Structure formats: C-alpha cells, structure tokens
C-alpha cells in the first residue's frame, strides 16, 4: 500500500490534506494533491501526449482522433492561437505569464507547420499547473 485512502476500494481525497510547503504554510487545503506524485504526473503527461498525437484508443481497438481542423488556420499566429485555446481549454483563466511562455515556446516551431504548433500548444496547456488545478 502507498498510503492512498480508500473506502471499499474507491480512492477518495482527505479533505484536510494540505500539500507541504507554500500551500500548507498559507493555511490552504489541497486534497487533490494527496493523490499527485511523480508517477501520476508523468502518467498524465504521457496520456495527453499520446492522445494529442495519436488519438485515444482503448481495449476495443477503436481510436478516437482529435479534430484540429478549426484551429489550423490560426496556428500561424501564436498569440491568437493561445487566446483561442485559453477560451476552449481554460475558460479564459490562463495567466498572462503562462500565455507568454506558451507563445514563446510555439514560436520556436516554424509557422509552416501549423499542426505541430497546435499540438505543442495543447500539450503545454494540458500539462501545466494552471490547467491541472481547479480554480
């Protein structure tokens, strides 16, 4: 056992848990972090990477592909792309510093590769701490 609380085999959050460090020192609780560790964070990152690039498949053998078509036409303009993904994936809550970091990162890929710019932006958003934490 790795110390994850369960009831009847179901995992649950300890409502009073506070992630040690800055969160705990401010008196804020963060029960969702009781289940987060290096393994779960890497597994989730790998899941997003695989789904973004290869689609989502399960034991049935069928794969669901993401439809990027509506965003390919704006992928050449990194600021417009990030603003649109901010609305779609984060309901407009992305911080300016995160927007700037993603714009800078996707500008490293030539605009003639809109699919790669789009996939990179989605991956960076979905694996960010701002995306992972419900506000």
DSSP file (Angstrom, degrees, kcal/mol; ACC not computed):
  #  RESIDUE AA STRUCTURE BP1 BP2  ACC     N-H-->O    O-->H-N    N-H-->O    O-->H-N    TCO  KAPPA ALPHA  PHI   PSI    X-CA   Y-CA   Z-CA
    1    1 A X              0   0    0      0, 0.0     0, 0.0     0, 0.0     0, 0.0   0.000 360.0 360.0 360.0 140.3    0.0    0.0    0.0
    2    2 A X        -     0   0    0      2,-0.1     0, 0.0     0, 0.0     0, 0.0   0.193 360.0 -97.9-105.6  15.0    1.2    3.5   -0.8
    3    3 A X  S    S+     0   0    0      1,-0.3     2,-0.6     0, 0.0     0, 0.0   0.675  70.5 149.5  84.3  16.8   -1.0    5.2    1.7
    4    4 A X        -     0   0    0      1,-0.0    -1,-0.3    31,-0.0    -2,-0.1  -0.758  49.7-120.3 -84.9 123.2   -3.8    6.3   -0.7
    5    5 A X        +     0   0    0     -2,-0.6     7,-1.8     7,-0.3     2,-0.3  -0.375  38.3 178.2 -66.9 135.8   -7.1    6.4    1.3
    6    6 A X  E     -A   11   0A   0      5,-0.2     2,-0.4    -2,-0.1     5,-0.2  -0.955  24.9-159.3-135.3 155.3   -9.8    4.1    0.1
    7    7 A X  E >  S-A   10   0A   0      3,-2.1     3,-2.0    -2,-0.3    -2,-0.0  -0.966  88.9 -17.4-130.9 115.9  -13.3    3.1    1.0
    8    8 A X  T 3  S-     0   0    0     -2,-0.4     3,-0.1     1,-0.3    -1,-0.0   0.831 129.8 -52.8  58.1  32.1  -14.5   -0.2   -0.4
    9    9 A X  T 3  S+     0   0    0      1,-0.3     2,-0.4     0, 0.0    -1,-0.3   0.306 111.8 122.6  88.0 -10.1  -11.6    0.0   -3.0
   10   10 A X  E <   -A    7   0A   0     -3,-2.0    -3,-2.1     1,-0.0    -1,-0.3  -0.721  61.1-128.2 -89.5 134.4  -12.6    3.5   -4.1
   11   11 A X  E     +A    6   0A   0     -2,-0.4     2,-0.3    -5,-0.2    -5,-0.2  -0.583  32.9 176.7 -79.1 139.9  -10.0    6.3   -3.9
   12   12 A X        -     0   0    0     -7,-1.8     2,-0.4    -2,-0.3    -7,-0.3  -0.933  28.6-109.6-138.7 165.2  -11.0    9.5   -2.1
   13   13 A X        -     0   0    0     -2,-0.3     2,-0.8    -9,-0.1    19,-0.1  -0.754  24.3-125.9 -95.0 139.1   -9.4   12.7   -1.0
   14   14 A X    >   -     0   0    0     17,-0.4     3,-2.0    -2,-0.4    16,-0.1  -0.776  21.9-147.0 -79.3 114.4   -8.7   13.6    2.6
   15   15 A X  T 3  S+     0   0    0     -2,-0.8    16,-0.3     1,-0.3    -1,-0.2   0.732  93.1  49.8 -60.1 -23.3  -10.5   17.0    2.9
   16   16 A X  T 3  S+     0   0    0     14,-0.1    -1,-0.3    13,-0.1     2,-0.1   0.450  80.4 122.5 -95.8   0.9   -8.0   18.4    5.3
   17   17 A X    <   -     0   0    0     -3,-2.0    13,-3.1    12,-0.1     2,-0.4  -0.408  39.3-171.1 -67.9 135.8   -4.8   17.5    3.4
   18   18 A X        -     0   0    0     11,-0.3     2,-0.1    -2,-0.1    11,-0.1  -0.996  28.9-116.2-126.7 125.8   -2.5   20.4    2.6
   19   19 A X      > -     0   0    0     -2,-0.4     5,-1.7     1,-0.1     4,-0.1  -0.400  42.2-107.8 -58.9 126.5    0.4   20.0    0.3
   20   20 A X  T   5S+     0   0    0      3,-0.2     2,-0.4    -2,-0.1     3,-0.3  -0.211  85.3  30.3 -57.5 147.6    3.6   20.6    2.3
   21   21 A X  T  >5S-     0   0    0      1,-0.2     4,-2.5     2,-0.1     5,-0.2  -0.864 122.8  -0.4 109.3-139.7    5.4   23.9    1.6
   22   22 A X  H  >5S+     0   0    0     -2,-0.4     4,-1.1     1,-0.2    -1,-0.2   0.868 131.6  51.5 -58.9 -41.1    3.8   27.1    0.4
   23   23 A X  H >4>S+     0   0    0     -3,-0.3     5,-1.6     1,-0.2     3,-0.7   0.957 113.8  42.6 -63.5 -50.6    0.2   25.8    0.3
   24   24 A X  H >4<S+     0   0    0     -5,-1.7     3,-1.4     1,-0.2    -1,-0.2   0.879 109.5  58.2 -63.9 -38.1    0.3   24.4    3.8
   25   25 A X  H 3<5S+     0   0    0     -4,-2.5    -1,-0.2     1,-0.3    -2,-0.2   0.736 104.3  52.0 -67.8 -20.6    2.1   27.5    5.2
   26   26 A X  T <<5S-     0   0    0     -4,-1.1    -1,-0.3    -3,-0.7    -2,-0.2   0.493 115.7-114.7 -91.0  -3.5   -0.8   29.7    4.0
   27   27 A X  T < 5 +     0   0    0     -3,-1.4     2,-0.3    -4,-0.4    -3,-0.2   0.608  69.8 138.5  83.1  11.4   -3.4   27.5    5.7
   28   28 A X      < -     0   0    0     -5,-1.6    -1,-0.3    -9,-0.1     2,-0.3  -0.700  46.5-136.6 -90.6 140.5   -5.0   26.4    2.4
   29   29 A X        -     0   0    0     -2,-0.3   -11,-0.3   -11,-0.1   -12,-0.1  -0.677  18.3-176.9 -93.2 153.6   -6.0   22.8    1.9
   30   30 A X    >   +     0   0    0    -13,-3.1     3,-1.9    -2,-0.3     4,-0.3  -0.465   9.8 167.9-147.1  67.0   -5.3   20.9   -1.3
   31   31 A X  G >  S+     0   0    0    -16,-0.3     3,-1.6     1,-0.3   -17,-0.4   0.784  73.0  66.3 -59.3 -29.0   -6.9   17.4   -1.0
   32   32 A X  G >  S+     0   0    0      1,-0.3     3,-0.9     2,-0.2     4,-0.3   0.776  92.5  62.9 -64.0 -24.3   -6.4   16.7   -4.7
   33   33 A X  G <  S+     0   0    0     -3,-1.9     3,-0.3     1,-0.2    -1,-0.3   0.580  80.8  80.5 -78.2  -8.3   -2.7   16.7   -4.2
   34   34 A X  G <  S+     0   0    0     -3,-1.6    -1,-0.2    -4,-0.3    -2,-0.2   0.823 100.7  39.8 -63.0 -29.6   -2.8   13.7   -1.9
   35   35 A X  S <  S+     0   0    0     -3,-0.9     2,-0.4    -4,-0.4    -1,-0.2   0.551  97.2  97.0 -95.8  -9.6   -3.0   11.6   -5.0
   36   36 A X        +     0   0    0     -4,-0.3     2,-0.3    -3,-0.3     3,-0.0  -0.669  44.2 140.6 -86.7 131.9   -0.5   13.5   -7.1
   37   37 A X     >  -     0   0    0     -2,-0.4     4,-2.5     1,-0.0     5,-0.3  -0.894  66.8 -79.1-151.9-178.4    3.1   12.3   -7.2
   38   38 A X  H  > S+     0   0    0     -2,-0.3     4,-2.1     1,-0.2     5,-0.2   0.884 127.0  49.6 -56.7 -40.6    5.9   11.9   -9.7
   39   39 A X  H  > S+     0   0    0      2,-0.2     4,-2.5     1,-0.2    -1,-0.2   0.930 112.5  44.5 -67.4 -46.4    4.3    8.8  -11.2
   40   40 A X  H  > S+     0   0    0      2,-0.2     4,-2.2     1,-0.2    -2,-0.2   0.870 113.4  51.3 -69.2 -34.9    0.8   10.1  -11.6
   41   41 A X  H  X S+     0   0    0     -4,-2.5     4,-2.2     2,-0.2    -1,-0.2   0.929 113.5  43.9 -67.3 -44.4    2.0   13.4  -13.1
   42   42 A X  H  X S+     0   0    0     -4,-2.1     4,-2.7    -5,-0.3     5,-0.2   0.905 112.7  52.9 -66.2 -40.9    4.3   11.7  -15.6
   43   43 A X  H  X S+     0   0    0     -4,-2.5     4,-2.2     1,-0.2    -2,-0.2   0.908 110.6  47.0 -61.2 -42.0    1.5    9.2  -16.5
   44   44 A X  H  X S+     0   0    0     -4,-2.2     4,-2.6     2,-0.2    -1,-0.2   0.909 111.5  51.1 -67.1 -41.2   -1.0   12.0  -17.1
   45   45 A X  H  X S+     0   0    0     -4,-2.2     4,-2.5     1,-0.2    -2,-0.2   0.922 111.5  47.7 -60.5 -44.0    1.6   13.9  -19.3
   46   46 A X  H  X S+     0   0    0     -4,-2.7     4,-2.6     2,-0.2    -1,-0.2   0.876 109.9  53.4 -64.5 -37.5    2.2   10.7  -21.3
   47   47 A X  H  X S+     0   0    0     -4,-2.2     4,-2.5    -5,-0.2    -2,-0.2   0.944 111.4  44.9 -61.7 -48.3   -1.6   10.2  -21.7
   48   48 A X  H  X S+     0   0    0     -4,-2.6     4,-2.9     2,-0.2     5,-0.3   0.922 113.4  50.5 -62.8 -43.9   -2.0   13.8  -23.0
   49   49 A X  H  X S+     0   0    0     -4,-2.5     4,-2.2     1,-0.2     5,-0.3   0.942 113.4  45.0 -59.4 -48.6    1.0   13.4  -25.4
   50   50 A X  H  X>S+     0   0    0     -4,-2.6     4,-2.8     1,-0.2     5,-0.5   0.900 115.5  46.8 -62.9 -41.4   -0.3   10.1  -26.8
   51   51 A X  H  X5S+     0   0    0     -4,-2.5     4,-1.4     3,-0.2    15,-0.4   0.908 112.7  48.9 -68.7 -42.0   -3.9   11.4  -27.2
   52   52 A X  H  <5S+     0   0    0     -4,-2.9    -2,-0.2    -5,-0.2    -1,-0.2   0.904 124.3  29.7 -64.6 -41.7   -2.8   14.6  -28.8
   53   53 A X  H  <5S+     0   0    0     -4,-2.2    -2,-0.2    -5,-0.3    -1,-0.2   0.809 137.7  18.5 -90.4 -31.5   -0.5   13.0  -31.3
   54   54 A X  H  <5S-     0   0    0     -4,-2.8    -3,-0.2    -5,-0.3    -2,-0.2   0.504 100.6-117.4-121.0  -6.6   -2.1    9.5  -31.8
   55   55 A X     << -     0   0    0     -4,-1.4     2,-0.5    -5,-0.5    -1,-0.3  -0.268  40.4 -66.2  89.8 175.6   -5.7    9.8  -30.6
   56   56 A X  E     +B   64   0B   0      8,-3.0     8,-3.4    -5,-0.1     2,-0.3  -0.918  53.7 174.2-109.6 123.5   -7.3    7.9  -27.8
   57   57 A X  E     -B   63   0B   0     -2,-0.5     2,-0.2     6,-0.3     6,-0.2  -0.907   5.7-174.2-125.1 155.0   -7.7    4.1  -28.1
   58   58 A X    >   -     0   0    0      4,-1.1     3,-2.0    -2,-0.3     4,-0.0  -0.647  51.2 -67.4-132.9-167.5   -9.0    1.5  -25.7
   59   59 A X  T 3  S+     0   0    0      1,-0.3    -2,-0.0    -2,-0.2     0, 0.0   0.653 119.8  71.4 -61.8 -16.9   -9.3   -2.2  -25.4
   60   60 A X  T 3  S-     0   0    0      2,-0.2    -1,-0.3     1,-0.1     3,-0.1   0.686 105.7-121.4 -75.2 -16.0  -12.0   -2.3  -28.2
   61   61 A X  S <  S+     0   0    0     -3,-2.0     2,-0.3     1,-0.3    -2,-0.1   0.372  73.3 122.7  92.1  -6.2   -9.4   -1.4  -30.8
   62   62 A X        -     0   0    0     -4,-0.0    -4,-1.1     2,-0.0     2,-0.4  -0.724  47.6-153.7 -91.7 140.9  -11.1    1.7  -31.9
   63   63 A X  E     -B   57   0B   0     -2,-0.3     2,-0.6    -6,-0.2    -6,-0.3  -0.944   4.8-148.6-117.4 134.5   -9.2    5.0  -31.8
   64   64 A X  E     -B   56   0B   0     -8,-3.4    -8,-3.0    -2,-0.4     2,-0.4  -0.897  16.9-154.7 -99.8 123.3  -10.8    8.4  -31.4
   65   65 A X        -     0   0    0     -2,-0.6     2,-0.2   -10,-0.2   -13,-0.1  -0.771  16.7-119.5 -97.8 141.5   -8.8   11.2  -33.1
   66   66 A X        -     0   0    0    -15,-0.4     2,-0.8    -2,-0.4    -1,-0.0  -0.574  23.3-130.4 -75.5 142.0   -8.9   14.8  -32.1
   67   67 A X        +     0   0    0     -2,-0.2     3,-0.3     1,-0.1     4,-0.1  -0.838  32.9 168.6 -98.4 105.2  -10.2   17.2  -34.8
   68   68 A X    >>  +     0   0    0     -2,-0.8     3,-2.1     1,-0.2     4,-1.1   0.471  45.7 106.3 -92.0  -3.7   -7.7   20.1  -35.1
   69   69 A X  H >> S+     0   0    0      1,-0.3     3,-0.7     2,-0.2     4,-0.6   0.839  72.8  55.9 -49.4 -46.1   -9.2   21.4  -38.3
   70   70 A X  H 34 S+     0   0    0     -3,-0.3    -1,-0.3     1,-0.2    -2,-0.1   0.720 114.0  41.5 -63.1 -17.3  -10.9   24.5  -36.7
   71   71 A X  H X> S+     0   0    0     -3,-2.1     3,-1.0     1,-0.1     4,-0.7   0.582  90.7  82.6-105.6 -13.1   -7.6   25.7  -35.2
   72   72 A X  H X< S+     0   0    0     -4,-1.1     3,-0.6    -3,-0.7     4,-0.4   0.850  86.7  58.9 -63.5 -34.1   -5.1   25.0  -38.1
   73   73 A X  T 3< S+     0   0    0     -4,-0.6    -1,-0.3     1,-0.2     3,-0.2   0.735 112.7  38.8 -69.7 -20.8   -6.0   28.3  -39.8
   74   74 A X  T X4 S+     0   0    0     -3,-1.0     3,-1.5     1,-0.1     7,-0.5   0.450  88.3  94.2-105.1  -1.7   -5.0   30.3  -36.8
   75   75 A X  T << S+     0   0    0     -4,-0.7    -2,-0.1    -3,-0.6    -1,-0.1   0.722  75.3  66.2 -65.9 -20.8   -1.9   28.3  -35.7
   76   76 A X  T 3  S+     0   0    0     -4,-0.4     2,-0.8     1,-0.2    -1,-0.3   0.761  95.5  60.9 -70.1 -24.3    0.4   30.6  -37.7
   77   77 A X  S <> S-     0   0    0     -3,-1.5     4,-2.6     1,-0.2    -1,-0.2  -0.860  72.5-168.5-105.4  98.3   -0.5   33.4  -35.3
   78   78 A X  H  > S+     0   0    0     -2,-0.8     4,-2.6     1,-0.2     5,-0.2   0.838  82.9  52.1 -60.9 -36.7    0.7   32.1  -31.9
   79   79 A X  H  > S+     0   0    0      2,-0.2     4,-2.1     1,-0.2    -1,-0.2   0.919 112.6  44.8 -67.2 -42.6   -1.0   34.9  -29.8
   80   80 A X  H  > S+     0   0    0      2,-0.2     4,-2.3     1,-0.2    -2,-0.2   0.914 113.8  51.3 -65.5 -42.6   -4.4   34.3  -31.5
   81   81 A X  H  X S+     0   0    0     -4,-2.6     4,-2.6    -7,-0.5     5,-0.2   0.936 111.1  46.6 -59.5 -48.8   -4.0   30.5  -31.1
   82   82 A X  H  X S+     0   0    0     -4,-2.6     4,-2.3     1,-0.2    -1,-0.2   0.888 111.4  51.8 -64.6 -39.0   -3.1   30.7  -27.4
   83   83 A X  H  X S+     0   0    0     -4,-2.1     4,-1.8     2,-0.2    -1,-0.2   0.915 111.6  47.1 -63.0 -41.8   -6.0   33.1  -26.8
   84   84 A X  H  X S+     0   0    0     -4,-2.3     4,-2.4     2,-0.2    -2,-0.2   0.925 113.7  46.7 -66.3 -44.1   -8.4   30.7  -28.5
   85   85 A X  H  X>S+     0   0    0     -4,-2.6     4,-3.2     1,-0.2     5,-0.6   0.847 107.2  59.0 -66.9 -32.7   -7.1   27.7  -26.6
   86   86 A X  H  X5S+     0   0    0     -4,-2.3     6,-2.2    -5,-0.2     4,-1.6   0.924 110.1  43.0 -58.3 -44.9   -7.3   29.6  -23.4
   87   87 A X  H  X5S+     0   0    0     -4,-1.8     4,-0.9     4,-0.3    -2,-0.2   0.930 120.4  40.6 -66.8 -45.4  -11.0   30.1  -24.0
   88   88 A X  H  <5S+     0   0    0     -4,-2.4    -2,-0.2     1,-0.2    -3,-0.2   0.896 128.7  26.3 -74.2 -41.9  -11.6   26.5  -25.1
   89   89 A X  H  <5S+     0   0    0     -4,-3.2    -3,-0.2    -5,-0.2    -2,-0.2   0.719 135.7  24.7 -97.1 -23.2   -9.4   24.6  -22.6
   90   90 A X  H ><<S-     0   0    0     -4,-1.6     3,-1.8    -5,-0.6    -3,-0.2   0.243  95.4-118.4-130.4  13.6   -9.3   27.0  -19.6
   91   91 A X  T 3< S-     0   0    0     -4,-0.9    -4,-0.3     1,-0.3    -3,-0.1   0.812  76.0 -59.0  52.5  33.5  -12.4   29.1  -19.8
   92   92 A X  T 3  S+     0   0    0     -6,-2.2    -1,-0.3    -9,-0.1    -5,-0.2   0.644 110.3 118.3  76.9  16.0  -10.3   32.3  -20.2
   93   93 A X    <   +     0   0    0     -3,-1.8    -2,-0.1    -7,-0.5     2,-0.1   0.412  32.4 126.7 -97.2   2.6   -8.4   31.8  -16.9
   94   94 A X        -     0   0    0     -8,-0.1    -8,-0.0   -11,-0.1     2,-0.0  -0.365  61.1-120.2 -65.3 134.9   -4.9   31.5  -18.2
   95   95 A X     >  -     0   0    0      1,-0.1     4,-2.4    -2,-0.1     5,-0.2  -0.330  17.5-117.4 -70.7 156.3   -2.4   33.9  -16.6
   96   96 A X  H  > S+     0   0    0      1,-0.2     4,-2.7     2,-0.2     5,-0.2   0.879 115.6  55.0 -61.3 -37.8   -0.5   36.4  -18.8
   97   97 A X  H  > S+     0   0    0      1,-0.2     4,-2.0     2,-0.2    -1,-0.2   0.884 108.9  47.4 -65.7 -36.4    2.8   34.8  -17.8
   98   98 A X  H  > S+     0   0    0      2,-0.2     4,-2.4     1,-0.2     5,-0.2   0.923 111.4  51.0 -69.2 -43.1    1.5   31.4  -19.0
   99   99 A X  H  X S+     0   0    0     -4,-2.4     4,-2.7     1,-0.2     5,-0.2   0.941 111.5  47.9 -56.2 -48.1    0.3   32.8  -22.3
  100  100 A X  H  X S+     0   0    0     -4,-2.7     4,-2.5     1,-0.2    -1,-0.2   0.893 111.0  50.6 -62.1 -40.8    3.6   34.5  -22.9
  101  101 A X  H  X S+     0   0    0     -4,-2.0     4,-2.1     2,-0.2    -1,-0.2   0.899 112.9  45.5 -65.2 -40.7    5.5   31.3  -22.1
  102  102 A X  H  X S+     0   0    0     -4,-2.4     4,-2.9     2,-0.2     5,-0.3   0.914 112.0  51.2 -71.0 -41.8    3.4   29.2  -24.5
  103  103 A X  H  X S+     0   0    0     -4,-2.7     4,-1.7    -5,-0.2    -2,-0.2   0.940 112.0  47.8 -57.8 -46.9    3.6   31.8  -27.3
  104  104 A X  H  < S+     0   0    0     -4,-2.5     4,-0.3    -5,-0.2    -1,-0.2   0.899 113.0  49.0 -60.9 -41.5    7.4   31.9  -26.9
  105  105 A X  H >< S+     0   0    0     -4,-2.1     3,-1.3     1,-0.2    -2,-0.2   0.932 112.8  44.3 -66.8 -46.5    7.6   28.1  -26.9
  106  106 A X  H >< S+     0   0    0     -4,-2.9     3,-1.6     1,-0.3    -1,-0.2   0.750 101.1  68.9 -75.7 -19.6    5.4   27.6  -30.0
  107  107 A X  T 3< S+     0   0    0     -4,-1.7    -1,-0.3    -5,-0.3    -2,-0.2   0.646  85.3  72.2 -68.3 -12.0    7.2   30.4  -31.9
  108  108 A X  T <  S+     0   0    0     -3,-1.3     2,-0.5    -4,-0.3    -1,-0.3   0.666  88.9  71.9 -73.9 -15.8   10.2   28.0  -31.9
  109  109 A X  S <  S-     0   0    0     -3,-1.6     4,-0.1    -4,-0.2     8,-0.0  -0.884  98.9-107.4-102.1 130.8    8.3   26.0  -34.5
  110  110 A X    >   -     0   0    0     -2,-0.5     3,-2.0     1,-0.1     7,-0.2  -0.218  21.8-124.5 -56.3 140.0    8.0   27.5  -37.9
  111  111 A X  T 3  S+     0   0    0      1,-0.3     3,-0.3    -4,-0.1    -1,-0.1   0.642 105.4  76.3 -63.2 -14.7    4.6   28.7  -38.8
  112  112 A X  T 3  S+     0   0    0      1,-0.2     2,-0.3     2,-0.1    -1,-0.3   0.523  89.4  61.1 -75.5  -1.7    4.6   26.5  -41.9
  113  113 A X    <>  +     0   0    0     -3,-2.0     4,-2.1     1,-0.1     3,-0.3  -0.597  62.8 161.0-118.2  68.5    3.9   23.6  -39.5
  114  114 A X  H  > S+     0   0    0     -3,-0.3     4,-2.5    -2,-0.3     5,-0.2   0.838  71.1  56.5 -62.3 -34.2    0.6   24.6  -38.0
  115  115 A X  H  > S+     0   0    0      1,-0.2     4,-2.6     2,-0.2    -1,-0.2   0.905 109.1  45.8 -64.1 -41.2   -0.3   21.1  -36.8
  116  116 A X  H  > S+     0   0    0     -3,-0.3     4,-2.5     2,-0.2    -1,-0.2   0.897 112.5  50.5 -69.5 -39.8    2.9   20.9  -34.8
  117  117 A X  H  X S+     0   0    0     -4,-2.1     4,-2.2    -7,-0.2    -2,-0.2   0.922 113.5  46.6 -61.6 -43.5    2.4   24.4  -33.3
  118  118 A X  H  X S+     0   0    0     -4,-2.5     4,-2.5     2,-0.2    -2,-0.2   0.942 113.3  46.8 -65.1 -49.2   -1.2   23.5  -32.4
  119  119 A X  H  X S+     0   0    0     -4,-2.6     4,-2.5     1,-0.2    -1,-0.2   0.897 112.4  51.2 -61.7 -40.3   -0.3   20.1  -30.8
  120  120 A X  H  X S+     0   0    0     -4,-2.5     4,-2.6     2,-0.2    -1,-0.2   0.922 110.4  48.8 -62.4 -43.8    2.6   21.7  -28.9
  121  121 A X  H  X S+     0   0    0     -4,-2.2     4,-2.2     2,-0.2    -2,-0.2   0.922 112.1  48.1 -63.1 -44.0    0.4   24.4  -27.5
  122  122 A X  H  X S+     0   0    0     -4,-2.5     4,-2.9     2,-0.2     5,-0.2   0.917 112.4  49.4 -63.1 -43.3   -2.3   22.0  -26.4
  123  123 A X  H  X S+     0   0    0     -4,-2.5     4,-1.5     1,-0.2    -2,-0.2   0.933 110.8  49.3 -62.3 -45.8    0.3   19.7  -24.8
  124  124 A X  H  < S+     0   0    0     -4,-2.6    -1,-0.2     1,-0.2    -2,-0.2   0.885 114.7  45.6 -62.3 -38.3    1.8   22.7  -22.9
  125  125 A X  H >< S+     0   0    0     -4,-2.2     3,-1.6    -5,-0.2     6,-0.4   0.957 112.7  48.2 -68.6 -50.3   -1.6   23.8  -21.7
  126  126 A X  H 3< S+     0   0    0     -4,-2.9    -1,-0.2     1,-0.3    -2,-0.2   0.691 114.7  46.1 -70.0 -17.3   -2.9   20.4  -20.6
  127  127 A X  T 3< S+     0   0    0     -4,-1.5    -1,-0.3    -5,-0.2    -2,-0.2   0.290  91.9 108.4-104.6  10.2    0.3   19.6  -18.7
  128  128 A X  S <> S-     0   0    0     -3,-1.6     4,-1.8    -4,-0.1     3,-0.1  -0.476  76.3-124.0 -84.5 157.0    0.5   23.0  -16.9
  129  129 A X  H  > S+     0   0    0      1,-0.2     4,-1.6     2,-0.2    -1,-0.1   0.842 111.7  58.5 -67.3 -32.4   -0.2   23.5  -13.3
  130  130 A X  H  4 S+     0   0    0      1,-0.2    -1,-0.2     2,-0.2     5,-0.1   0.856 109.0  44.3 -66.7 -32.6   -2.8   26.1  -14.1
  131  131 A X  H  4 S+     0   0    0     -6,-0.4    -1,-0.2     1,-0.2    -2,-0.2   0.860 112.7  52.3 -75.6 -36.3   -4.7   23.6  -16.2
  132  132 A X  H  < S+     0   0    0     -4,-1.8     2,-0.6     1,-0.1    -2,-0.2   0.769  98.9  70.2 -73.1 -27.6   -4.4   20.9  -13.5
  133  133 A X  S  < S-     0   0    0     -4,-1.6     2,-0.3    -5,-0.1    -1,-0.1  -0.828  79.1-134.9-102.7 121.5   -5.7   22.9  -10.6
  134  134 A X              0   0    0     -2,-0.6    -3,-0.1     1,-0.1    -2,-0.1  -0.538 360.0 360.0 -71.6 132.2   -9.4   23.8  -10.5
  135  135 A X              0   0    0     -2,-0.3    -1,-0.1    -5,-0.1    -2,-0.0   0.414 360.0 360.0-102.2 360.0   -9.9   27.4   -9.6
